[in-house]
Amino acid sequence: MTRCLLNIDLGELPGEDEQLYALAHLANIACGGHAGDEAAMRRALELCERHGTLAGAHPSYADRENFGRKALDVAPEVLRAQVAEQCAKLAALARERGVPVRHAKPHGALYHAANKSPALARAVVDGVVEALGTDVTIVGPGAGALRDAARAVGLGYAREGFADRGTLPDGSLIPRGQPGAVLTDVGQARDNTVRLATGGTVDTLCVHGDTPGAVSLAREVRAMLDALEQPPEPLGDSALRLVLPESVDRGLALDALHALPGVRDATITEAHACVYFDPAVPPEFPALALTRLRVAPIARVAHPLIRIRVRYDGEDLPKVAEHAGLSVDEVVRRHTAREYTVRCVGFMPGFAYLGDVDPSIACPRLPVPRTRVPALSVGIAGERTGVYPFASPGGWNLVGTALDFTAFDPARGAVIQLGDRVRFEQVEA
C-alpha cells in the first residue's frame, strides 16, 4: 500500500500534550484564525522540530468565538487576505527557527465551505500561495473544489480521511453535534484507519487534537498505520515474519507477541520477529503488537546488568588490533568500555548477540569458520560480540575467554535474556 500519514490539528488548546507531536507525521498548526497565538505557534514549531514532525498551516475563518466551526459569509477577496495573513504569521515564526512550512489545511467550516465553492477554494489556495509560496501541499477532501483549485495552480494535494469522525452512508461526515459524529473509542478509530488507509482513497488520516482522548486515539492510529506500512511476510501457513522496530524493547516485544490469541511461539532476531500460530486461528494484525510498543510512552524496563570477567587471550586479538590500526591494549580497553545490550539469543542455546561493538574495533567474520571454538570463548563479528556457551564450530574473531561464567542453565535456559545489559571486565592473564 502507499504510505498513509497521520496528521493532527495542533496549537489550538492550552496544555496540549507533547505526545501528539511525537505521534503525528504532519502537524496542522493553528495560526490565529480560530485558535492559537504567537506563543502557541512558537511552542508548536519547537515541538515539530524536536520530534521531526512536518509543520503546516491550519488557517480558518477569523472566528475564535466559534472555534472556526461556524460557516460565515465572507467575500472571497476578504477570505484570501485572512488566510494569507494567518499563514504569513506562522511562516515568519517558522523562518526564525529554520522550520519549513510545506503544507496547509483549512480548518473546520472553512474546510467544508471551500470544498463546495470554487470561488472560496481559489481564495484559500491564493492566500496560502501568497504566504507560503508554491512548494506546498494542500490537505483536503478526496474530491471537490479545493482539490481542483490546488491542482489548477500546480500545488500538491493530499486526500484526507478522518480516523476520529463518523460518516454517513454516502461517505460524508456526520455533522458535529449529532450522535456518532466524534469517535472517542479506540477500536472504532482503529477500524476507520484500516478501512481508509487500505482503500486507496486517502493519503493522510486526521485525528483532531481537541477530540477527547486524542493521545490514545492518535497512538492507536499511528501504530496501525505503521503496522500496515510493513505487512508480515508469510513463512508457510503457520508462521509470519515481522519487521522489528529498532526502538522497541526486545523483551517487551517477545511478551507482546506471545500474548496474541492463537500464537504458539515467538522468536526475536536481529531485525525481525517471527510468530508461530495455529493455522485455524491466525493472529489479526500481529505487527500491531510491535508498533504499539514503538509509539507507547517509553517503558522503563529494569533489565539487569551482567558483568562477565574476561581474560583477553584470544588467538584473533592481534588480528583485530591490526584490522583496527590499534594496539592490543587499546582494543581491550574499547571492548570493555561499553555497556552492551542483548539483541537476540540464538545460534545455540544461551548464545547472546550483544551490541553494539565500538565501530573502531568491529571486525568481519572469518572467511572460513573454525570447526571447533572452545567453550566460553569471547568473540567479535561485525558490530556484535558474544560468548560461546559450548564448544562448537564458529566464525567469530576470538579475543578472550570468559571466566566463572555460565551462559546456559539446563534448568532455566539462557542465563542472558533479551534486553539484558552486559559489561566485560578484564582479568589479567
C-alpha beads as a LAMMPS data file, in Angstrom:
LAMMPS data file: protein, C-alpha beads

429 atoms
428 bonds

1 atom types
1 bond types

-500.0 500.0 xlo xhi
-500.0 500.0 ylo yhi
-500.0 500.0 zlo zhi

Masses

1 110.0

Atoms # bond

1 1 1 0.000 0.000 0.000
2 1 1 1.043 3.618 -0.493
3 1 1 2.188 5.166 2.756
4 1 1 -0.603 6.926 4.646
5 1 1 0.421 9.683 7.064
6 1 1 -1.168 10.788 10.327
7 1 1 -1.977 14.491 10.563
8 1 1 -3.130 16.150 13.783
9 1 1 -4.630 19.616 14.271
10 1 1 -2.408 21.243 16.889
11 1 1 -1.545 24.525 18.564
12 1 1 -5.213 25.026 19.420
13 1 1 -5.542 24.300 23.139
14 1 1 -3.636 25.251 26.297
15 1 1 -1.759 22.391 27.910
16 1 1 -1.604 20.412 24.679
17 1 1 0.122 17.047 25.190
18 1 1 3.580 16.880 23.608
19 1 1 2.992 13.227 22.747
20 1 1 0.687 14.342 19.940
21 1 1 3.652 15.893 18.131
22 1 1 5.691 12.723 18.530
23 1 1 2.846 10.656 17.072
24 1 1 1.955 12.910 14.125
25 1 1 3.681 12.804 10.769
26 1 1 2.110 16.193 9.974
27 1 1 1.138 18.939 12.426
28 1 1 -1.530 21.381 11.255
29 1 1 -0.744 24.426 13.378
30 1 1 -3.499 26.907 14.220
31 1 1 -2.295 30.342 13.189
32 1 1 -4.641 32.765 14.895
33 1 1 -7.912 32.495 12.998
34 1 1 -9.885 30.092 15.182
35 1 1 -7.240 29.469 17.855
36 1 1 -3.560 29.903 18.556
37 1 1 -1.350 32.902 19.168
38 1 1 2.330 33.698 18.800
39 1 1 3.309 31.766 21.931
40 1 1 1.299 28.714 20.869
41 1 1 2.774 28.800 17.372
42 1 1 6.311 29.099 18.735
43 1 1 5.752 26.110 21.013
44 1 1 4.222 24.063 18.194
45 1 1 7.150 24.786 15.882
46 1 1 9.627 23.925 18.630
47 1 1 7.899 20.578 19.227
48 1 1 7.756 19.841 15.500
49 1 1 11.492 20.423 15.310
50 1 1 12.124 18.279 18.393
51 1 1 10.140 15.303 17.118
52 1 1 10.824 15.555 13.391
53 1 1 7.176 16.347 12.641
54 1 1 6.339 18.194 9.425
55 1 1 4.858 21.607 10.205
56 1 1 1.930 23.018 8.267
57 1 1 -0.512 25.918 8.476
58 1 1 -4.102 25.486 9.668
59 1 1 -5.910 28.673 8.607
60 1 1 -9.604 29.243 9.189
61 1 1 -12.342 31.794 9.206
62 1 1 -11.403 34.620 11.571
63 1 1 -13.796 33.283 14.205
64 1 1 -12.298 32.493 17.583
65 1 1 -15.717 32.717 19.243
66 1 1 -16.983 29.613 17.427
67 1 1 -13.595 27.898 17.091
68 1 1 -13.899 28.274 13.331
69 1 1 -16.668 25.692 13.149
70 1 1 -19.478 28.005 12.048
71 1 1 -19.964 28.847 8.381
72 1 1 -19.561 32.580 7.746
73 1 1 -20.474 34.754 4.797
74 1 1 -17.066 36.118 3.816
75 1 1 -16.253 37.546 0.411
76 1 1 -13.525 35.626 -1.456
77 1 1 -11.136 38.602 -1.570
78 1 1 -11.510 39.100 2.198
79 1 1 -11.018 35.393 2.833
80 1 1 -7.867 35.333 0.711
81 1 1 -6.394 38.152 2.792
82 1 1 -7.341 36.422 6.070
83 1 1 -5.768 33.134 5.002
84 1 1 -2.623 34.881 3.759
85 1 1 -2.272 36.853 6.994
86 1 1 -2.655 33.767 9.187
87 1 1 -0.228 31.658 7.157
88 1 1 2.282 34.517 6.999
89 1 1 2.353 34.769 10.806
90 1 1 3.253 31.105 11.102
91 1 1 5.747 31.309 8.244
92 1 1 7.599 34.222 9.847
93 1 1 7.971 32.383 13.152
94 1 1 8.986 29.212 11.330
95 1 1 11.746 31.030 9.454
96 1 1 13.191 32.194 12.774
97 1 1 13.592 28.539 13.829
98 1 1 14.561 27.270 10.399
99 1 1 11.482 25.031 10.264
100 1 1 9.936 24.645 6.799
101 1 1 6.161 25.004 6.396
102 1 1 5.248 22.833 3.435
103 1 1 1.553 22.074 3.785
104 1 1 -1.684 23.832 4.636
105 1 1 -5.088 22.534 5.642
106 1 1 -8.163 24.745 6.072
107 1 1 -9.908 24.340 9.401
108 1 1 -13.464 23.459 10.322
109 1 1 -16.251 25.252 8.497
110 1 1 -13.820 26.767 6.001
111 1 1 -12.608 23.276 5.044
112 1 1 -16.122 22.257 4.006
113 1 1 -17.185 25.598 2.515
114 1 1 -14.078 25.871 0.345
115 1 1 -14.603 22.371 -0.971
116 1 1 -18.110 23.264 -2.152
117 1 1 -17.346 26.704 -3.609
118 1 1 -14.760 27.165 -6.397
119 1 1 -14.505 30.862 -5.510
120 1 1 -13.741 30.181 -1.843
121 1 1 -11.408 27.336 -2.752
122 1 1 -9.421 29.636 -5.026
123 1 1 -9.340 32.278 -2.281
124 1 1 -7.891 29.754 0.184
125 1 1 -5.304 28.494 -2.298
126 1 1 -4.287 32.011 -3.354
127 1 1 -3.899 33.063 0.284
128 1 1 -1.719 30.033 1.016
129 1 1 0.471 30.657 -2.026
130 1 1 0.851 34.352 -1.160
131 1 1 2.220 33.464 2.277
132 1 1 3.961 30.134 1.723
133 1 1 4.843 30.028 -1.969
134 1 1 4.178 27.238 -4.425
135 1 1 6.275 24.499 -2.802
136 1 1 3.348 23.497 -0.632
137 1 1 0.738 20.740 -0.442
138 1 1 -2.912 21.393 0.322
139 1 1 -4.606 18.851 2.590
140 1 1 -8.323 18.421 2.000
141 1 1 -11.212 16.166 0.954
142 1 1 -10.660 13.480 -1.637
143 1 1 -12.523 15.364 -4.349
144 1 1 -14.125 18.747 -4.803
145 1 1 -13.411 22.408 -5.406
146 1 1 -10.443 22.590 -3.029
147 1 1 -8.610 19.791 -4.813
148 1 1 -9.372 21.321 -8.200
149 1 1 -8.151 24.779 -7.135
150 1 1 -4.891 23.396 -5.741
151 1 1 -4.147 21.357 -8.828
152 1 1 -5.049 24.254 -11.130
153 1 1 -2.081 26.249 -9.822
154 1 1 0.284 23.285 -9.641
155 1 1 0.205 22.622 -5.897
156 1 1 0.481 19.188 -4.372
157 1 1 -2.699 17.761 -2.909
158 1 1 -3.150 15.188 -0.132
159 1 1 -6.525 13.454 0.126
160 1 1 -7.667 13.290 3.731
161 1 1 -9.786 10.922 5.777
162 1 1 -10.771 11.149 9.441
163 1 1 -9.976 8.451 11.972
164 1 1 -11.962 10.115 14.760
165 1 1 -15.119 11.064 12.854
166 1 1 -18.208 9.056 11.974
167 1 1 -19.592 9.028 8.447
168 1 1 -22.999 8.899 6.796
169 1 1 -23.912 6.178 4.258
170 1 1 -22.794 8.465 1.406
171 1 1 -19.330 8.773 2.988
172 1 1 -19.749 12.357 4.198
173 1 1 -19.001 13.268 7.801
174 1 1 -21.786 13.158 10.364
175 1 1 -22.293 16.821 11.343
176 1 1 -20.826 17.761 14.706
177 1 1 -23.429 17.776 17.438
178 1 1 -25.176 14.690 16.095
179 1 1 -24.740 11.224 17.643
180 1 1 -21.726 9.379 16.269
181 1 1 -20.093 12.481 14.806
182 1 1 -16.984 12.360 17.008
183 1 1 -15.431 8.979 17.764
184 1 1 -13.652 8.541 21.071
185 1 1 -13.482 4.740 21.051
186 1 1 -10.012 3.468 20.171
187 1 1 -11.434 0.386 18.456
188 1 1 -13.617 2.468 16.148
189 1 1 -10.678 4.706 15.277
190 1 1 -8.590 1.624 14.509
191 1 1 -11.311 0.199 12.252
192 1 1 -11.580 3.538 10.447
193 1 1 -7.822 3.545 9.969
194 1 1 -7.771 0.107 8.368
195 1 1 -10.747 0.842 6.125
196 1 1 -9.477 4.199 4.908
197 1 1 -5.750 3.510 4.715
198 1 1 -6.194 0.301 2.736
199 1 1 -8.945 1.629 0.480
200 1 1 -6.639 3.626 -1.776
201 1 1 -8.706 6.809 -1.476
202 1 1 -6.707 8.793 1.106
203 1 1 -3.121 9.928 1.565
204 1 1 -3.434 11.082 5.157
205 1 1 -5.664 10.474 8.171
206 1 1 -6.610 13.115 10.722
207 1 1 -7.036 12.942 14.466
208 1 1 -8.286 16.219 15.923
209 1 1 -6.188 17.488 18.798
210 1 1 -9.321 18.575 20.686
211 1 1 -11.087 15.195 20.467
212 1 1 -11.473 13.702 23.970
213 1 1 -8.770 11.079 24.445
214 1 1 -6.821 12.401 21.451
215 1 1 -3.498 10.952 22.647
216 1 1 -4.867 7.408 22.960
217 1 1 -6.628 7.682 19.604
218 1 1 -3.551 9.069 17.871
219 1 1 -1.333 6.391 19.387
220 1 1 -3.541 3.583 18.075
221 1 1 -3.959 5.188 14.646
222 1 1 -0.209 5.746 14.264
223 1 1 0.536 2.200 15.416
224 1 1 -1.920 0.774 12.891
225 1 1 -0.570 2.930 10.055
226 1 1 2.961 1.775 10.865
227 1 1 1.793 -1.846 11.007
228 1 1 0.021 -1.579 7.647
229 1 1 3.102 0.001 6.102
230 1 1 5.193 -3.122 6.768
231 1 1 2.916 -6.153 6.423
232 1 1 4.163 -9.500 7.747
233 1 1 5.849 -11.986 5.442
234 1 1 4.228 -15.449 5.446
235 1 1 6.505 -18.359 6.305
236 1 1 4.356 -21.286 5.256
237 1 1 0.800 -21.465 6.564
238 1 1 1.530 -21.184 10.284
239 1 1 4.247 -18.553 10.730
240 1 1 4.847 -14.893 9.943
241 1 1 7.983 -12.778 9.907
242 1 1 7.581 -9.192 11.110
243 1 1 9.878 -6.194 10.905
244 1 1 11.056 -5.374 14.432
245 1 1 11.071 -1.613 15.118
246 1 1 14.551 -0.632 16.265
247 1 1 13.356 1.412 19.243
248 1 1 11.196 -1.345 20.754
249 1 1 12.382 -3.136 23.887
250 1 1 13.014 -6.685 22.710
251 1 1 11.844 -8.369 25.871
252 1 1 8.550 -6.475 25.759
253 1 1 8.184 -7.342 22.073
254 1 1 8.546 -11.053 22.786
255 1 1 5.982 -10.873 25.597
256 1 1 3.525 -8.938 23.407
257 1 1 3.747 -11.486 20.603
258 1 1 3.339 -14.437 22.967
259 1 1 0.176 -12.792 24.317
260 1 1 -1.565 -12.698 20.915
261 1 1 -4.507 -15.121 20.584
262 1 1 -3.583 -18.220 18.598
263 1 1 0.190 -17.675 18.846
264 1 1 2.049 -20.820 19.878
265 1 1 5.551 -19.379 19.951
266 1 1 7.540 -16.285 19.018
267 1 1 11.195 -15.507 18.459
268 1 1 13.221 -12.319 18.168
269 1 1 16.096 -11.965 15.699
270 1 1 18.374 -9.060 14.837
271 1 1 15.866 -7.116 12.749
272 1 1 12.740 -9.272 12.752
273 1 1 10.315 -11.153 14.924
274 1 1 8.638 -14.420 13.984
275 1 1 5.322 -15.694 15.276
276 1 1 4.191 -19.297 15.010
277 1 1 0.452 -19.827 15.263
278 1 1 -2.392 -22.263 14.921
279 1 1 -3.399 -22.084 11.216
280 1 1 -7.033 -22.299 12.308
281 1 1 -6.651 -19.125 14.414
282 1 1 -4.235 -16.769 12.614
283 1 1 -3.499 -13.574 14.572
284 1 1 -5.084 -10.420 13.179
285 1 1 -2.581 -7.616 12.543
286 1 1 0.286 -9.169 14.554
287 1 1 2.580 -6.291 13.585
288 1 1 0.281 -4.010 15.579
289 1 1 1.577 -5.620 18.783
290 1 1 5.050 -4.315 17.911
291 1 1 4.139 -0.896 16.543
292 1 1 2.010 -0.233 19.618
293 1 1 5.154 -0.661 21.677
294 1 1 7.040 1.723 19.411
295 1 1 4.540 4.548 19.850
296 1 1 3.834 3.908 23.533
297 1 1 5.379 6.099 26.220
298 1 1 8.900 4.864 26.881
299 1 1 8.716 1.818 29.116
300 1 1 11.238 1.844 31.925
301 1 1 12.242 -1.805 31.919
302 1 1 14.715 -2.680 34.656
303 1 1 16.996 -5.071 32.797
304 1 1 19.799 -6.476 34.958
305 1 1 23.438 -5.616 34.370
306 1 1 25.532 -8.763 33.979
307 1 1 29.277 -8.461 34.433
308 1 1 31.485 -11.024 32.701
309 1 1 35.130 -11.366 33.670
310 1 1 37.338 -11.965 30.640
311 1 1 40.942 -12.995 30.159
312 1 1 41.920 -11.363 26.863
313 1 1 43.968 -14.202 25.410
314 1 1 42.066 -14.889 22.175
315 1 1 44.112 -16.044 19.214
316 1 1 42.496 -13.454 16.911
317 1 1 43.115 -10.480 19.193
318 1 1 46.311 -9.380 17.358
319 1 1 44.465 -9.616 14.020
320 1 1 41.571 -7.499 15.336
321 1 1 44.103 -4.919 16.565
322 1 1 45.834 -4.880 13.182
323 1 1 42.498 -4.520 11.369
324 1 1 41.598 -1.575 13.618
325 1 1 45.042 0.021 13.428
326 1 1 45.224 -0.043 17.222
327 1 1 47.310 -1.691 19.887
328 1 1 46.037 -4.855 21.546
329 1 1 45.675 -2.962 24.824
330 1 1 43.535 -0.307 23.130
331 1 1 41.258 -2.942 21.573
332 1 1 40.753 -4.447 25.028
333 1 1 40.091 -1.033 26.522
334 1 1 37.445 -0.249 23.915
335 1 1 35.838 -3.676 24.212
336 1 1 35.456 -3.272 27.968
337 1 1 34.440 0.405 27.833
338 1 1 30.941 -0.215 26.507
339 1 1 27.743 -1.492 28.039
340 1 1 26.157 -3.948 25.610
341 1 1 22.534 -4.959 25.151
342 1 1 21.273 -8.424 24.235
343 1 1 19.875 -8.003 20.730
344 1 1 18.775 -11.599 20.275
345 1 1 19.560 -15.097 21.526
346 1 1 20.233 -17.899 19.079
347 1 1 22.723 -19.966 17.065
348 1 1 22.977 -22.311 20.045
349 1 1 21.301 -22.386 23.476
350 1 1 22.467 -19.407 25.513
351 1 1 24.381 -17.603 22.746
352 1 1 23.544 -13.906 23.172
353 1 1 24.242 -11.454 20.369
354 1 1 25.472 -8.309 22.120
355 1 1 25.622 -4.879 20.541
356 1 1 26.896 -2.559 19.554
357 1 1 30.657 -3.012 19.423
358 1 1 32.694 0.179 19.143
359 1 1 32.853 0.690 15.338
360 1 1 36.617 1.138 15.509
361 1 1 37.115 -2.486 16.623
362 1 1 34.315 -4.079 14.591
363 1 1 35.842 -6.858 12.520
364 1 1 34.290 -9.101 9.822
365 1 1 33.677 -12.771 10.480
366 1 1 36.381 -15.212 9.496
367 1 1 36.206 -16.129 5.790
368 1 1 36.321 -19.811 6.789
369 1 1 34.768 -20.748 10.166
370 1 1 36.707 -22.862 12.619
371 1 1 35.484 -26.396 13.088
372 1 1 35.841 -26.016 16.844
373 1 1 35.718 -22.965 19.092
374 1 1 36.403 -23.608 22.802
375 1 1 33.544 -23.094 25.244
376 1 1 33.354 -19.619 26.840
377 1 1 35.386 -18.018 24.055
378 1 1 34.591 -14.321 23.639
379 1 1 34.284 -13.240 20.026
380 1 1 33.639 -10.242 17.793
381 1 1 31.830 -10.364 14.451
382 1 1 30.962 -7.074 12.806
383 1 1 29.175 -4.874 15.343
384 1 1 28.324 -7.819 17.605
385 1 1 30.182 -9.523 20.402
386 1 1 29.295 -12.563 22.472
387 1 1 30.331 -15.604 24.487
388 1 1 30.215 -19.148 23.091
389 1 1 28.288 -21.196 25.696
390 1 1 29.673 -24.515 24.467
391 1 1 32.446 -25.789 22.248
392 1 1 31.181 -25.604 18.677
393 1 1 32.076 -24.544 15.156
394 1 1 32.151 -20.784 14.708
395 1 1 33.424 -17.921 12.595
396 1 1 33.799 -15.072 15.081
397 1 1 37.132 -13.433 15.887
398 1 1 38.246 -14.803 19.248
399 1 1 39.547 -12.114 21.585
400 1 1 39.341 -13.731 25.018
401 1 1 37.928 -16.291 27.427
402 1 1 35.075 -15.718 29.885
403 1 1 35.868 -16.797 33.438
404 1 1 33.488 -18.126 36.096
405 1 1 30.531 -17.712 33.745
406 1 1 27.665 -19.991 32.773
407 1 1 25.758 -18.970 29.656
408 1 1 23.186 -21.764 29.709
409 1 1 21.495 -23.446 32.641
410 1 1 19.557 -26.624 31.733
411 1 1 17.004 -25.807 34.418
412 1 1 16.179 -22.259 33.261
413 1 1 17.659 -21.932 29.782
414 1 1 19.717 -18.963 28.615
415 1 1 21.203 -17.026 31.511
416 1 1 21.319 -13.799 29.495
417 1 1 17.898 -12.713 28.219
418 1 1 16.656 -10.259 25.598
419 1 1 17.309 -6.683 26.647
420 1 1 19.744 -7.568 29.438
421 1 1 22.785 -5.337 29.809
422 1 1 26.299 -6.769 29.746
423 1 1 29.733 -5.401 30.577
424 1 1 33.057 -7.165 30.118
425 1 1 35.747 -6.752 32.775
426 1 1 39.377 -7.523 32.045
427 1 1 41.184 -10.036 34.218
428 1 1 44.944 -10.150 33.880
429 1 1 46.288 -13.410 32.492

Bonds

1 1 1 2
2 1 2 3
3 1 3 4
4 1 4 5
5 1 5 6
6 1 6 7
7 1 7 8
8 1 8 9
9 1 9 10
10 1 10 11
11 1 11 12
12 1 12 13
13 1 13 14
14 1 14 15
15 1 15 16
16 1 16 17
17 1 17 18
18 1 18 19
19 1 19 20
20 1 20 21
21 1 21 22
22 1 22 23
23 1 23 24
24 1 24 25
25 1 25 26
26 1 26 27
27 1 27 28
28 1 28 29
29 1 29 30
30 1 30 31
31 1 31 32
32 1 32 33
33 1 33 34
34 1 34 35
35 1 35 36
36 1 36 37
37 1 37 38
38 1 38 39
39 1 39 40
40 1 40 41
41 1 41 42
42 1 42 43
43 1 43 44
44 1 44 45
45 1 45 46
46 1 46 47
47 1 47 48
48 1 48 49
49 1 49 50
50 1 50 51
51 1 51 52
52 1 52 53
53 1 53 54
54 1 54 55
55 1 55 56
56 1 56 57
57 1 57 58
58 1 58 59
59 1 59 60
60 1 60 61
61 1 61 62
62 1 62 63
63 1 63 64
64 1 64 65
65 1 65 66
66 1 66 67
67 1 67 68
68 1 68 69
69 1 69 70
70 1 70 71
71 1 71 72
72 1 72 73
73 1 73 74
74 1 74 75
75 1 75 76
76 1 76 77
77 1 77 78
78 1 78 79
79 1 79 80
80 1 80 81
81 1 81 82
82 1 82 83
83 1 83 84
84 1 84 85
85 1 85 86
86 1 86 87
87 1 87 88
88 1 88 89
89 1 89 90
90 1 90 91
91 1 91 92
92 1 92 93
93 1 93 94
94 1 94 95
95 1 95 96
96 1 96 97
97 1 97 98
98 1 98 99
99 1 99 100
100 1 100 101
101 1 101 102
102 1 102 103
103 1 103 104
104 1 104 105
105 1 105 106
106 1 106 107
107 1 107 108
108 1 108 109
109 1 109 110
110 1 110 111
111 1 111 112
112 1 112 113
113 1 113 114
114 1 114 115
115 1 115 116
116 1 116 117
117 1 117 118
118 1 118 119
119 1 119 120
120 1 120 121
121 1 121 122
122 1 122 123
123 1 123 124
124 1 124 125
125 1 125 126
126 1 126 127
127 1 127 128
128 1 128 129
129 1 129 130
130 1 130 131
131 1 131 132
132 1 132 133
133 1 133 134
134 1 134 135
135 1 135 136
136 1 136 137
137 1 137 138
138 1 138 139
139 1 139 140
140 1 140 141
141 1 141 142
142 1 142 143
143 1 143 144
144 1 144 145
145 1 145 146
146 1 146 147
147 1 147 148
148 1 148 149
149 1 149 150
150 1 150 151
151 1 151 152
152 1 152 153
153 1 153 154
154 1 154 155
155 1 155 156
156 1 156 157
157 1 157 158
158 1 158 159
159 1 159 160
160 1 160 161
161 1 161 162
162 1 162 163
163 1 163 164
164 1 164 165
165 1 165 166
166 1 166 167
167 1 167 168
168 1 168 169
169 1 169 170
170 1 170 171
171 1 171 172
172 1 172 173
173 1 173 174
174 1 174 175
175 1 175 176
176 1 176 177
177 1 177 178
178 1 178 179
179 1 179 180
180 1 180 181
181 1 181 182
182 1 182 183
183 1 183 184
184 1 184 185
185 1 185 186
186 1 186 187
187 1 187 188
188 1 188 189
189 1 189 190
190 1 190 191
191 1 191 192
192 1 192 193
193 1 193 194
194 1 194 195
195 1 195 196
196 1 196 197
197 1 197 198
198 1 198 199
199 1 199 200
200 1 200 201
201 1 201 202
202 1 202 203
203 1 203 204
204 1 204 205
205 1 205 206
206 1 206 207
207 1 207 208
208 1 208 209
209 1 209 210
210 1 210 211
211 1 211 212
212 1 212 213
213 1 213 214
214 1 214 215
215 1 215 216
216 1 216 217
217 1 217 218
218 1 218 219
219 1 219 220
220 1 220 221
221 1 221 222
222 1 222 223
223 1 223 224
224 1 224 225
225 1 225 226
226 1 226 227
227 1 227 228
228 1 228 229
229 1 229 230
230 1 230 231
231 1 231 232
232 1 232 233
233 1 233 234
234 1 234 235
235 1 235 236
236 1 236 237
237 1 237 238
238 1 238 239
239 1 239 240
240 1 240 241
241 1 241 242
242 1 242 243
243 1 243 244
244 1 244 245
245 1 245 246
246 1 246 247
247 1 247 248
248 1 248 249
249 1 249 250
250 1 250 251
251 1 251 252
252 1 252 253
253 1 253 254
254 1 254 255
255 1 255 256
256 1 256 257
257 1 257 258
258 1 258 259
259 1 259 260
260 1 260 261
261 1 261 262
262 1 262 263
263 1 263 264
264 1 264 265
265 1 265 266
266 1 266 267
267 1 267 268
268 1 268 269
269 1 269 270
270 1 270 271
271 1 271 272
272 1 272 273
273 1 273 274
274 1 274 275
275 1 275 276
276 1 276 277
277 1 277 278
278 1 278 279
279 1 279 280
280 1 280 281
281 1 281 282
282 1 282 283
283 1 283 284
284 1 284 285
285 1 285 286
286 1 286 287
287 1 287 288
288 1 288 289
289 1 289 290
290 1 290 291
291 1 291 292
292 1 292 293
293 1 293 294
294 1 294 295
295 1 295 296
296 1 296 297
297 1 297 298
298 1 298 299
299 1 299 300
300 1 300 301
301 1 301 302
302 1 302 303
303 1 303 304
304 1 304 305
305 1 305 306
306 1 306 307
307 1 307 308
308 1 308 309
309 1 309 310
310 1 310 311
311 1 311 312
312 1 312 313
313 1 313 314
314 1 314 315
315 1 315 316
316 1 316 317
317 1 317 318
318 1 318 319
319 1 319 320
320 1 320 321
321 1 321 322
322 1 322 323
323 1 323 324
324 1 324 325
325 1 325 326
326 1 326 327
327 1 327 328
328 1 328 329
329 1 329 330
330 1 330 331
331 1 331 332
332 1 332 333
333 1 333 334
334 1 334 335
335 1 335 336
336 1 336 337
337 1 337 338
338 1 338 339
339 1 339 340
340 1 340 341
341 1 341 342
342 1 342 343
343 1 343 344
344 1 344 345
345 1 345 346
346 1 346 347
347 1 347 348
348 1 348 349
349 1 349 350
350 1 350 351
351 1 351 352
352 1 352 353
353 1 353 354
354 1 354 355
355 1 355 356
356 1 356 357
357 1 357 358
358 1 358 359
359 1 359 360
360 1 360 361
361 1 361 362
362 1 362 363
363 1 363 364
364 1 364 365
365 1 365 366
366 1 366 367
367 1 367 368
368 1 368 369
369 1 369 370
370 1 370 371
371 1 371 372
372 1 372 373
373 1 373 374
374 1 374 375
375 1 375 376
376 1 376 377
377 1 377 378
378 1 378 379
379 1 379 380
380 1 380 381
381 1 381 382
382 1 382 383
383 1 383 384
384 1 384 385
385 1 385 386
386 1 386 387
387 1 387 388
388 1 388 389
389 1 389 390
390 1 390 391
391 1 391 392
392 1 392 393
393 1 393 394
394 1 394 395
395 1 395 396
396 1 396 397
397 1 397 398
398 1 398 399
399 1 399 400
400 1 400 401
401 1 401 402
402 1 402 403
403 1 403 404
404 1 404 405
405 1 405 406
406 1 406 407
407 1 407 408
408 1 408 409
409 1 409 410
410 1 410 411
411 1 411 412
412 1 412 413
413 1 413 414
414 1 414 415
415 1 415 416
416 1 416 417
417 1 417 418
418 1 418 419
419 1 419 420
420 1 420 421
421 1 421 422
422 1 422 423
423 1 423 424
424 1 424 425
425 1 425 426
426 1 426 427
427 1 427 428
428 1 428 429
